[in-house]
Amino acid sequence: MHAKSPTPGMTPPVPEPALPPVPVPKPDLDLGRVLDCSVGNYPWDDWERWALDQGLEPKLAGLARLVIREAFQHNWPMWLCGVTGWADDGQGMLTLAQRAPKSARRLWQCMLDTDGFRGDYHPRSREWTWGYLRPSARRLCREFLSSCDGSHS
C-alpha cells in the first residue's frame, strides 16, 4: 500500500540546492578596537569562531579564547600578549593547537592559572601569591620562553 500524496496530481517541489557555507573571516585582534565591541563580537569571540571554522576542537578553541581575553583584560605583559594572538591575529595559537593540541592545552591552562606567569597558589598558604610559581609552572614558563623568538626581551 502506498502513502497518499499530500498534493495529489501535483508535481512535488524540487528542493533548492544548498548554498555552500560562508567561510568565517580571519579575526582582527586589534587592541585598539576592543572598547568599541559589543557582547559576542569581541576579538576573542571572532577568533574562536574562526578557529572552529578552521576545524579546531571546540573545547580547545574555547580555552584559547579565554587566554586571548585574559591577556587583554588582565593587562598581561606586552611580550606575552604578542604570543597570545594579539601580534598575529591568533595565527600562531591556531597553528600550535593544530600541531600540538596537548601542549597547547597545557600551556594555555597554565597561563590562565598563573595569570600570565605572574603568580600561583602557594602550597603552604593555599592563597594565590603574586610572584610565586609552582616548580611545574616555572618549568613550563622557561620552556615557553626558550621556544619564543626573542620578542619577549
C-alpha positions as CSV (number, residue, x, y, z in Angstrom):
1,M,0.0,0.0,0.0
2,H,1.4,3.4,-1.0
3,A,1.1,6.5,1.2
4,K,-1.3,9.1,0.0
5,S,0.4,12.1,-1.6
6,P,-0.2,15.4,0.3
7,T,-0.6,17.2,-3.1
8,P,-2.4,14.7,-5.4
9,G,-2.0,15.4,-9.0
10,M,0.8,18.0,-8.5
11,T,4.5,17.6,-9.0
12,P,6.4,17.7,-5.7
13,P,8.6,20.8,-5.4
14,V,12.2,20.4,-6.3
15,P,14.4,21.3,-3.3
16,E,16.8,24.2,-3.9
17,P,20.5,23.3,-3.8
18,A,22.1,24.1,-0.5
19,L,24.4,27.1,-0.5
20,P,28.0,26.4,0.4
21,P,28.8,27.6,3.9
22,V,30.2,31.1,4.2
23,P,33.7,31.0,5.5
24,V,34.4,32.8,8.7
25,P,36.8,35.7,8.1
26,K,40.2,35.7,9.8
27,P,39.9,37.7,13.0
28,D,41.4,41.1,13.5
29,L,42.9,41.1,17.0
30,D,43.4,44.8,17.4
31,L,43.8,46.1,21.0
32,G,42.5,49.5,19.8
33,R,39.1,48.3,18.8
34,V,38.2,46.2,21.9
35,L,36.3,49.1,23.7
36,D,34.1,49.6,20.7
37,C,32.9,46.0,20.6
38,S,29.5,44.5,21.7
39,V,28.9,41.3,23.6
40,G,29.8,38.3,21.4
41,N,31.7,40.4,18.9
42,Y,35.0,41.0,20.8
43,P,38.2,40.0,19.0
44,W,38.4,36.8,21.2
45,D,34.9,35.8,20.1
46,D,35.9,36.4,16.4
47,W,39.0,34.3,16.9
48,E,37.0,31.4,18.4
49,R,34.5,31.4,15.5
50,W,37.4,31.4,13.0
51,A,39.3,28.6,14.8
52,L,36.1,26.5,14.9
53,D,35.7,27.1,11.2
54,Q,39.3,26.0,10.7
55,G,38.4,22.7,12.4
56,L,39.8,23.3,15.9
57,E,38.2,21.2,18.6
58,P,35.6,23.3,20.4
59,K,37.0,22.9,24.0
60,L,40.4,23.9,22.8
61,A,39.1,26.8,20.8
62,G,37.2,27.9,23.9
63,L,40.3,27.7,26.1
64,A,42.3,29.7,23.6
65,R,39.5,32.3,23.5
66,L,39.9,32.7,27.3
67,V,43.6,33.2,27.0
68,I,43.2,35.9,24.4
69,R,40.6,37.6,26.5
70,E,42.6,37.4,29.8
71,A,45.7,38.7,28.2
72,F,43.8,41.9,27.4
73,Q,41.6,42.1,30.5
74,H,44.4,41.4,33.0
75,N,46.9,43.5,31.2
76,W,49.5,40.8,30.7
77,P,53.0,41.9,29.7
78,M,53.2,43.1,26.1
79,W,55.5,40.2,25.1
80,L,53.0,37.7,26.4
81,C,50.1,39.5,24.6
82,G,52.2,39.2,21.5
83,V,52.3,35.4,21.6
84,T,48.7,35.1,22.8
85,G,47.2,36.2,19.5
86,W,47.5,39.9,19.6
87,A,50.6,40.2,17.4
88,D,49.5,37.9,14.6
89,D,45.7,37.8,14.7
90,G,45.9,34.4,16.5
91,Q,47.5,32.5,13.7
92,G,50.3,31.2,16.0
93,M,47.8,30.0,18.5
94,L,45.8,28.1,15.9
95,T,49.0,26.6,14.5
96,L,50.1,25.4,17.9
97,A,46.7,24.0,18.7
98,Q,46.5,22.1,15.4
99,R,50.1,20.7,15.6
100,A,50.3,20.0,19.3
101,P,46.9,20.2,21.0
102,K,48.0,18.6,24.3
103,S,50.9,21.0,24.6
104,A,48.7,24.0,23.7
105,R,46.1,22.9,26.3
106,R,48.8,22.5,29.0
107,L,50.4,25.9,28.2
108,W,47.2,27.9,27.9
109,Q,45.8,26.4,31.1
110,C,49.0,27.2,33.0
111,M,48.8,30.8,31.6
112,L,45.3,31.1,32.9
113,D,46.1,29.5,36.3
114,T,49.1,31.8,36.8
115,D,47.6,35.0,35.3
116,G,50.2,35.1,32.6
117,F,53.0,33.5,34.6
118,R,52.7,36.3,37.3
119,G,51.6,34.3,40.3
120,D,50.3,31.0,41.6
121,Y,48.7,29.2,44.5
122,H,51.3,28.7,47.2
123,P,51.3,25.2,48.7
124,R,51.7,26.5,52.3
125,S,49.2,29.3,52.4
126,R,47.0,27.9,49.6
127,E,46.5,31.5,48.5
128,W,47.2,33.0,45.1
129,T,50.6,34.7,45.6
130,W,52.0,37.3,43.2
131,G,55.5,36.4,42.0
132,Y,55.3,32.7,43.1
133,L,55.2,29.9,40.6
134,R,54.9,26.2,41.3
135,P,58.0,24.3,40.0
136,S,55.9,22.8,37.2
137,A,54.7,26.3,36.1
138,R,58.2,27.7,36.3
139,R,59.5,24.9,34.1
140,L,56.7,25.4,31.6
141,C,57.3,29.1,31.6
142,R,61.0,28.5,30.9
143,E,60.2,26.1,28.1
144,F,57.8,28.5,26.6
145,L,60.3,31.4,26.8
146,S,63.0,29.4,25.2
147,S,60.7,28.5,22.3
148,C,59.9,32.2,21.7
149,D,61.8,34.0,19.0
150,G,63.2,36.6,21.4
151,S,60.4,39.1,21.0
152,H,59.8,39.0,24.8
153,S,63.2,40.5,25.6
